[in-house]
Amino acid sequence: MRATDLYESCLQCPRKCGVNRCGSKHGFCGETVALKIAAAGLHFGEEPPVTVFNGSGTIFFTGCTLRCSFCQNYQISQQGMGASVDRESFVKICLRLQELGAENINLVTGSHHIPMIAEFLGEAKNKGLSIPVAWNSSAYESVEMLERLRGLVDLWLPDLKSLNPDMSERLFGARDYPDVASSAVRWMIQNSPMKIVEIRKNGETKEKMLSGVIVRHLFMPGRLEDTADVLSWLKENADGKSYISLMSQYTPVPFKEDSQSSAKRQKSLAAFENRLVSETEDNDIRDLIEAYDFDYLFYQELSDDTSWLPDFNRTQPFSNALAKPCWHWRDGFLEVK
């Protein structure tokens, strides 16, 4: 079966919208059969075993199977920002990132294009792509579709956003998110054992992840009980088998959208406290971490810095400290400084 056959009555993601994306119609994800990318470059904001010395070679896809009301990448996940790329262009982007020394190829939010990405990845590997490939997703994807990435993806960077169906419905419009995401994360852990090596450069030694899973969870202000539920699940299902990455950098996003979209978003955001994480909450989270005593866990230092929020209108979507862009949806390939 050709990859495009799976777009004719699209059932790729758990939404199962059934839209024929091969024409001009858009699925729930907001996309047709055309594979669109917004930006690519070396990114230094991932976990240390992913960025290592040279940064992760991130490729940001347009569209998404979720519509998180707080999405920092809303310009590309919900507003369609990006440019179509064919097989040849995708391969060139991957190989360019490899030439720049990327530690891996990091595919961000590609769940709605798994058949095509799998084909294009196979071609890239045939053309010389040899560094590990990471799948960076919301985990709102079926095990059946993840199977198409077997042998092509080495690292898995899934979110486990919530195990609360009510919150999932209000924030993502996906009441089934807890069941779908937990099944996807289990599959990733079962099929990608952790492999870590030490890399030495300029007298410094760092760990590099060659295969395995990093399960990420973003704490939502005012919802400590939800994070406690997720950590309990991870202790039982992921501890010792994968890294856990607990993130505390929730930041209110200054969305630019029409009044109707804004009103709908604000209604959704009322499900939690749309603000920065407090010091009290940070201390409570640290107490939870200590109680669960995970084998492998990352936790961010609390910060009120919001300069990291991306703007994909810019050729440098992130702060200079976070990324070195090499391709942009408006300008194509860029000179890397």
Summary of the structure (lengths in Angstrom):
residues: 337
radius of gyration: 19.0
end to end distance: 42.5
largest distance: 55.5
contacts: 1104
relative contact order: 0.14
helix: 33%
strand: 21%
